[in-house]
Amino acid sequence: MPSPAHSIRAPLLWLLLPLMAGLSAAKIWPAPGFGLWPFLIAAGLSALIAGWAARRARRSWALGALVLAGTLSGYLLLQLRYPHLHARENRPPREITLRVRVTEVFSPTARARSVSGLGTVLLADAGGEDLVGQRIYFSAVRRISVPLGISGQYEFKGVLEPLPRDAAGAGFNDYLANLGVRQRLLRSRAARELKPPTKIQTLVAGLRERLEVILRHGLDRHPQTASLYLAMLLGEKAALSPEQENAFMRSGTFHVFSVSGLHVGVIALALHMLLFLLRVPRRPEALITLAVLWVYVQVTGGGTPSVRAYVMIAFLLCSRAFRLPGNAFAALTAAAFCTLLVDPLQLFSTGFQMSYSVVTALILFGGPLADRWLENWQPFTLVPRPEWRWWHHLINGVGRKVISATAGCWAAFLASTASGIGFFGLFSLGSFVANLVILPISTLALIAGFLSLLAGLPGLLSVSGLFNSAAALIIIAADWLLRHGTTLPGVYFPARFRAEWLAPASLALMTAVMLAGASGRWAGRYGGFWPPVVLLVLLLILGVKFGG
């Protein structure tokens, strides 16, 4: 009998999938010359028909009209939110002065000469009126610029030029293009602050500095390890050496430096254990956990993976606190739906695609696979369970944990291989084993960091230093394992897809196979757990070119 924890009942999929289809259509095809009003009328009529058919219990009519309404709504949403999405800028680079509201600042290294980020143009000088309301990428020289803060408004002076496209189709410029950026401001300076950041962002920035001081305590003699530590806990840009960067990239474990579901989940679990020990009731516990996690997500920069994890955890906690029906996949679906409503262009970002495809595989494939394997894990069958000694329970418990972790890493490997090839040009065959080893180690480092912050905030820095030292030892061990492990033959291979469109198509196809398999409960008559494996093998044989 399938575990209820792995139920895939998620009615919101009937809205999410058509919405994604509509957004994809809007990304490909610009609005027609006659305007969007026919699409608006058609979407409204489809919604009315869906409501009428549902009241008359005509299921097929209701679902068909709902899908059409959702698809048209997705097309309208992207076209109305980003009317300049398909505009092509052919003007040569020019000097310009802009008033920009900063929405994101990319964490620079300590020695970086410039600070970069994203912003929205609020005002432009003569000849740049069409830029107002558009997203823009900026790179400003640090020593001649005022300090920048998220939500603040600044006057920038620099050279504006159209955003070029990357030849490989998977570089930083394409990442920016998928976020709706069409222009970049280079060789610029933030001349003056026109409006300071909001009080909340100011508090977040101050708290971030305080947390950095706590996490660095006792690690003054190990700046490289401290940099890795801050990258794991706070999303700081680590000062990785080329050898370290290559090791983490080739092993498929670079995600430990991107604050994501692993980080938010570990902090949520640690908070749950702490509040449980304090005997806090369920509903106040949920509110406290969500409040602390929201602050953590903001402190770490509010990236797509961390926001996705936060929204998903919020739906799960609220459903349990208020005794509402729910499951992990329904929470993931709701998180994706809310994310796309707020920012439709997230659908085309690398972070969104990788994050949601991997977590979908963990829920739909990894969980049921672990259940199937655990059914066959029956150690000491000749010894009655009441007569088990402590070592019987230890072996049984460790075995179950290893089996569950192996199933999860296998699911993540299947889901992430296509993105690794498409976005990083690497087929990391060793990522399965590497994640199986590095993820538990990283979890220990995250827990040590959480305990360090818990002790350091009230001023117990000596205790924080002990936890920081423990985390540093763990990080040094992980670094050593990866740097030596990636030198083994067959751990990774340079690879690329034969066609650029195969990377997102492979992700979508793998996710569809996961959905189909889960809906059939991975029954043997449908191929069991083998269809995703067969799909990956076919993609590697037919769609991937190996070598430099």
C-alpha positions in Angstrom: 0.0 0.0 0.0 1.5 3.4 -1.0 2.5 5.7 1.8 0.2 8.7 2.3 3.3 10.8 2.7 3.9 10.3 -1.1 0.4 11.1 -2.3 0.4 13.1 -5.5 -3.0 14.6 -5.1 -2.5 18.2 -6.2 -5.6 19.7 -7.8 -3.8 23.0 -8.4 -1.8 21.2 -11.2 -4.9 21.8 -13.4 -4.1 25.5 -13.1 -0.3 25.4 -12.8 0.4 23.3 -16.0 -1.8 25.4 -18.3 -0.4 28.6 -16.7 3.2 27.4 -17.5 2.1 26.5 -21.1 0.6 30.0 -21.6 3.8 31.7 -20.2 5.9 29.6 -22.6 3.8 30.6 -25.5 4.1 34.3 -24.5 7.9 33.9 -24.3 8.0 32.5 -27.8 5.3 34.6 -29.6 4.9 38.3 -29.2 1.5 39.9 -28.9 -0.4 40.2 -32.2 -0.8 43.6 -33.8 -4.5 43.7 -33.1 -3.9 43.6 -29.3 -4.7 41.3 -26.4 -8.4 42.0 -26.0 -9.5 38.8 -27.9 -7.4 36.7 -25.6 -8.9 38.4 -22.6 -12.5 37.8 -23.8 -11.6 34.1 -24.6 -10.1 33.6 -21.2 -13.1 35.1 -19.5 -15.6 33.0 -21.5 -13.5 29.8 -20.9 -13.6 30.5 -17.1 -17.4 31.0 -17.2 -17.8 27.7 -19.2 -15.6 25.9 -16.7 -17.7 27.1 -13.8 -21.0 26.3 -15.6 -19.8 22.8 -16.6 -18.6 22.1 -13.0 -22.0 23.0 -11.6 -23.6 20.6 -14.2 -21.2 17.8 -13.3 -19.7 17.7 -16.8 -16.2 16.9 -15.9 -14.6 16.8 -19.3 -16.1 20.1 -20.3 -15.1 21.7 -17.1 -11.5 20.5 -17.3 -11.1 21.4 -20.9 -12.4 24.9 -20.4 -10.3 25.3 -17.2 -7.1 24.3 -19.1 -7.9 26.8 -21.9 -8.6 29.5 -19.4 -5.4 28.8 -17.6 -3.3 28.8 -20.8 -4.8 32.1 -22.1 -4.3 33.6 -18.6 -0.6 32.7 -18.6 -0.2 34.2 -22.1 -1.9 37.4 -20.9 0.0 37.6 -17.6 3.4 37.6 -19.2 2.5 40.0 -22.1 0.9 42.5 -19.7 3.6 42.3 -17.0 6.4 42.6 -19.5 5.2 44.5 -22.6 8.8 45.1 -23.7 9.7 41.4 -23.5 10.1 41.0 -27.3 11.5 44.5 -28.0 14.8 44.5 -29.8 17.3 47.2 -29.0 19.7 48.0 -31.8 21.1 51.4 -30.6 24.8 51.5 -30.0 26.3 51.8 -26.5 25.7 55.3 -25.0 26.3 57.2 -21.8 23.2 57.7 -19.8 22.0 58.8 -16.3 19.3 56.6 -14.7 17.3 56.5 -11.5 17.2 52.9 -10.5 15.4 51.0 -7.7 17.8 48.2 -6.7 16.0 44.8 -6.4 19.0 42.5 -6.1 22.6 42.8 -5.3 25.0 40.0 -6.2 27.3 39.2 -3.3 30.8 40.4 -4.3 34.0 38.9 -3.0 36.0 41.0 -0.6 38.5 41.9 -3.3 36.0 42.6 -6.1 36.4 46.0 -7.8 32.8 46.3 -8.8 29.4 45.6 -7.4 26.6 44.3 -9.7 23.0 43.5 -9.4 19.5 44.0 -10.9 17.2 47.0 -10.7 14.1 48.7 -12.2 14.5 51.9 -14.1 12.3 54.7 -12.6 13.6 57.7 -14.5 15.9 58.2 -17.5 17.4 61.3 -19.1 16.5 62.4 -22.6 16.4 59.6 -25.1 15.9 56.9 -22.5 12.2 57.3 -21.7 11.4 53.9 -23.1 13.5 52.3 -20.4 11.2 53.4 -17.6 9.7 50.3 -15.9 12.2 47.9 -17.4 14.6 45.6 -15.6 18.3 46.3 -16.0 21.6 44.8 -15.0 24.2 47.1 -13.6 27.9 46.9 -12.7 29.3 49.8 -10.7 32.8 50.5 -9.6 32.9 50.1 -5.9 35.4 52.8 -4.9 33.5 55.6 -6.6 30.0 54.4 -5.8 27.8 54.9 -2.8 26.9 51.7 -0.9 23.9 50.0 -2.4 21.0 48.4 -0.6 18.0 46.4 -1.8 14.9 48.5 -2.3 17.0 51.7 -2.3 16.9 54.2 -5.2 20.1 55.5 -6.7 21.3 57.7 -9.5 23.6 55.7 -11.8 25.8 57.2 -14.5 27.4 54.8 -17.0 27.4 53.2 -20.4 24.2 51.5 -21.5 24.3 48.8 -24.1 22.0 46.0 -25.3 22.5 42.6 -23.6 24.4 40.3 -25.9 23.5 36.6 -26.2 25.9 33.9 -25.1 27.1 31.7 -27.9 26.5 28.5 -25.9 23.0 29.6 -24.9 23.5 28.8 -21.2 25.7 31.6 -19.9 25.1 34.5 -17.5 23.7 36.8 -20.2 21.1 34.2 -21.1 20.2 33.9 -17.4 19.6 37.7 -17.4 17.6 37.5 -20.6 15.3 34.9 -19.0 14.7 37.3 -16.2 13.5 39.9 -18.6 16.7 42.0 -18.8 17.4 43.6 -22.2 19.9 46.3 -21.3 23.0 46.4 -19.1 24.7 49.4 -17.5 28.5 48.9 -17.5 31.5 51.0 -16.3 29.0 52.9 -14.1 29.0 54.5 -10.7 26.2 54.9 -8.2 26.6 58.7 -7.9 24.2 59.3 -5.1 21.4 57.8 -3.0 18.0 59.3 -3.9 16.0 57.2 -1.5 17.3 54.9 1.2 16.4 51.2 1.5 13.2 50.4 3.5 13.5 50.0 7.2 12.9 46.2 6.9 15.8 45.9 4.4 18.0 48.0 6.7 17.3 45.8 9.6 17.9 42.7 7.4 21.3 44.1 6.4 22.3 44.9 10.0 21.2 41.4 11.1 23.3 39.9 8.3 26.4 41.7 9.4 25.8 40.5 13.0 25.4 36.9 11.8 28.6 37.1 9.8 30.5 38.3 12.9 29.1 35.3 14.9 30.0 32.8 12.2 33.5 34.1 11.7 34.3 34.1 15.4 37.2 31.8 16.0 38.0 31.3 12.3 40.3 34.3 11.8 43.3 32.1 11.0 41.3 30.1 8.4 39.8 32.7 6.0 39.3 30.2 3.2 37.3 27.9 5.4 35.3 30.8 6.8 34.4 31.9 3.3 33.0 28.4 2.5 31.2 28.4 5.9 29.5 31.8 5.1 28.6 30.6 1.6 26.8 27.6 3.0 25.0 29.4 5.8 24.3 32.9 4.4 24.7 32.6 0.7 27.9 34.7 0.6 29.9 34.5 -2.5 32.8 32.2 -1.5 36.3 33.0 -2.4 36.8 29.6 -4.0 40.1 28.7 -5.5 39.9 27.4 -9.1 40.7 23.9 -7.8 37.9 24.1 -5.3 35.4 25.5 -7.7 36.2 22.8 -10.3 35.9 20.1 -7.6 32.5 21.2 -6.4 31.2 21.8 -10.0 32.5 18.5 -11.4 31.2 16.5 -8.5 27.7 18.0 -8.8 27.7 19.4 -5.3 28.0 23.1 -6.0 24.4 23.5 -4.8 25.5 23.3 -1.2 26.7 26.9 -1.7 23.3 28.0 -3.0 20.8 28.5 -0.1 18.0 26.2 -1.1 15.7 23.5 0.2 18.5 21.7 2.0 19.5 24.8 4.0 15.9 26.0 4.7 14.8 22.5 5.6 17.7 21.9 8.0 17.0 25.2 9.8 13.2 24.4 9.9 14.0 20.9 11.4 16.4 22.4 14.0 13.7 25.0 14.9 11.1 22.3 15.2 13.3 20.2 17.6 14.0 23.3 19.7 10.4 24.4 20.0 9.3 20.8 20.6 11.7 20.6 23.6 10.3 23.9 24.8 6.8 22.4 24.6 5.5 25.2 22.3 1.9 24.3 21.0 1.6 23.4 17.4 0.1 26.6 16.0 2.5 29.0 17.8 5.3 26.7 16.7 4.3 27.1 13.1 4.1 30.9 13.3 7.4 31.2 15.1 9.1 28.8 12.6 7.7 30.7 9.6 8.7 34.0 11.0 12.3 32.9 11.7 12.6 31.2 8.3 11.3 34.4 6.5 14.1 36.4 8.2 16.6 33.7 7.2 15.5 33.7 3.6 15.7 37.5 3.5 19.1 37.6 5.1 20.4 35.1 2.6 19.3 37.2 -0.4 15.8 35.7 -1.1 17.0 33.5 -4.1 14.5 31.3 -6.0 15.4 28.0 -4.3 15.2 29.4 -0.8 11.9 31.2 -1.5 10.5 28.0 -3.1 11.5 26.0 0.0 10.0 28.6 2.3 6.7 28.7 0.5 6.5 24.9 0.4 7.3 24.6 4.1 4.7 27.4 4.8 2.0 25.4 3.1 3.0 22.2 4.9 3.2 23.7 8.3 -0.1 25.6 7.9 -1.9 22.4 6.7 -0.7 20.5 9.8 -1.1 23.3 12.3 -4.7 23.9 11.2 -5.4 20.2 10.4 -6.1 20.8 6.7 -5.5 18.1 4.0 -2.2 18.4 2.3 0.9 16.7 1.1 4.4 17.6 0.0 3.6 17.6 -3.7 0.5 19.8 -3.3 2.7 22.2 -1.3 5.3 22.2 -4.0 2.7 22.9 -6.6 1.2 25.7 -4.6 4.7 27.2 -4.1 5.4 27.1 -7.9 2.0 28.6 -8.7 2.5 31.5 -6.2 6.0 32.1 -7.5 4.9 32.4 -11.1 2.0 34.7 -10.2 4.4 37.1 -8.5 7.2 36.8 -11.2 6.2 34.9 -14.3 9.7 35.1 -15.8 11.0 32.8 -13.1 9.7 29.9 -15.2 12.6 30.5 -17.6 15.3 30.9 -15.1 17.9 28.1 -14.5 17.3 28.2 -10.7 13.5 27.7 -11.0 13.8 24.8 -13.5 16.5 23.0 -11.6 15.0 23.5 -8.2 11.5 22.4 -9.0 12.4 19.5 -11.3 14.8 18.0 -8.6 12.3 18.4 -5.7 9.5 17.0 -7.9 11.7 13.9 -8.5 12.5 13.6 -4.8 8.8 13.6 -3.9 7.3 11.6 -6.8 10.2 9.1 -7.4 12.6 9.2 -4.5 10.0 8.7 -1.8 8.2 5.7 -3.4 11.5 4.1 -4.4 12.7 4.3 -0.8 9.4 2.7 0.4 9.9 -0.1 -2.1 13.5 -0.7 -1.1 12.6 -0.5 2.6 10.0 -3.3 2.2 12.9 -5.6 1.4 15.1 -4.4 4.2 14.4 -7.0 6.9 17.5 -7.6 9.0 17.6 -10.1 11.8 14.3 -11.8 10.7 15.2 -14.9 12.8 15.3 -12.8 15.9 12.0 -11.6 17.4 11.9 -7.8 17.6 11.2 -7.7 21.4 14.6 -9.5 21.8 16.6 -7.1 19.8 19.6 -5.6 21.5 20.8 -2.0 21.0 23.0 -2.9 18.1 20.2 -4.6 16.3 18.2 -1.3 16.4 21.3 0.6 15.5 22.0 -1.5 12.4 18.3 -1.4 11.4 18.1 2.4 11.8 21.3 3.2 10.0 20.3 0.8 7.2 17.0 2.5 6.7 18.6 6.0 6.7 21.2 4.8 4.1 18.5 3.3 1.9 16.3 6.5 2.0 19.3 8.7 1.3 20.4 6.5 -1.7 16.9 6.6 -3.2 16.8 10.4 -2.8 20.3 10.8 -4.4 19.3 8.5 -7.3 16.2 10.6 -7.9 18.1 13.8 -7.8 20.7 12.4 -10.2 18.1 11.4 -12.7 16.4 14.8 -12.5 19.6 17.0 -12.5 21.7 15.3 -15.1 20.0 17.1 -18.0 20.5 20.5 -16.3 24.1 19.7 -15.5 24.8 19.0 -19.2 22.7 21.9 -20.5 23.8 24.6 -18.1 27.3 23.6 -17.0 28.6 21.4 -19.9 29.3 18.5 -17.6 28.0 15.0 -17.2 28.9 14.2 -13.6 28.6 10.5 -13.2 30.1 10.7 -9.7 27.5 13.2 -8.5 25.4 10.3 -7.2 28.0 9.0 -4.8 29.3 12.6 -4.1 25.9 13.8 -2.9 25.4 10.6 -0.9 28.5 11.5 1.1 28.6 15.3 1.0 24.9 16.0 1.8 25.0 14.4 5.3 28.3 16.2 6.0 26.9 19.5 4.8 23.8 18.9 7.1 26.1 18.5 10.1 27.9 21.8 9.2 24.5 23.6 8.8 23.3 22.3 12.2 26.6 23.4 13.8 26.1 26.8 12.2 22.5 27.1 13.5 23.7 26.2 17.0 26.5 28.8 16.7 24.0 31.5 15.8 21.7 30.4 18.6 24.5 30.8 21.1 26.0 34.0 19.5 22.9 36.1 19.3 22.5 36.4 23.1 26.3 37.0 23.3 27.8 33.6 24.0 30.5 34.0 21.5 32.8 31.5 23.2 30.2 28.8 22.6 29.7 30.0 19.0 33.5 29.6 18.5 33.2 25.9 19.5 30.4 25.2 17.0 32.2 27.2 14.3 35.4 25.1 14.9 33.4 21.9 14.6 31.8 23.2 11.3 35.2 24.2 10.0 36.5 20.7 10.5 33.5 19.2 8.7 34.0 21.6 5.8 37.7 20.9 5.5 36.9 17.2 5.4 34.3 17.7 2.7 36.7 19.9 0.7 39.5 17.3 0.9 37.1 14.5 -0.2 35.9 16.4 -3.2 39.3 17.7 -4.4 40.7 14.2 -4.3 37.6 12.4 -5.4 37.2 14.4 -8.6 40.7 13.3 -9.7 39.5 9.7 -10.1 38.8 8.6 -13.7 35.2 8.5 -14.8 33.8 10.9 -12.2 32.8 13.5 -14.8 32.9 14.0 -18.6 32.6 17.2 -20.6 29.3 17.1 -22.5 26.8 19.2 -24.3 23.4 18.7 -26.0 23.4 18.5 -29.7 20.7 21.2 -29.8 20.2 24.1 -27.4 16.5 23.4 -26.9 17.2 19.8 -25.6 18.2 21.1 -22.2 14.7 22.5 -21.1 12.9 19.9 -23.2 14.8 17.1 -21.3 13.8 18.6 -17.9 10.2 18.9 -19.0 10.1 15.4 -20.4 11.8 13.9 -17.3 9.3 15.7 -15.0 6.4 14.4 -17.2 7.7 10.8 -16.9 7.9 11.3 -13.1 4.3 12.5 -13.0 3.1 9.6 -15.2 5.0 7.0 -13.1 3.7 8.4 -9.8 0.1 8.5 -11.1 0.5 4.8 -11.9 2.1 4.2 -8.5 5.2 2.9 -10.3 3.4 -0.4 -11.0 5.3 -3.2 -12.7 2.9 -3.2 -15.7 4.0 0.3 -16.5 7.7 -0.5 -16.2 8.1 0.1 -12.5 10.9 2.6 -11.6 12.7 2.0 -14.9 11.1 4.6 -17.3 13.1 7.6 -16.0 16.3 5.6 -16.3 15.5 4.5 -19.8 14.7 8.1 -20.8 18.0 9.3 -19.4 20.0 6.7 -21.2 18.2 7.6 -24.5 19.0 11.2 -24.0 22.6 10.5 -23.3 22.9 8.3 -26.4 20.9 10.3 -28.9 21.0 13.9 -27.7 24.4 14.4 -26.0 27.8 15.0 -27.5 30.7 14.0 -25.2 34.1 15.6 -25.2 35.5 19.1 -25.3 
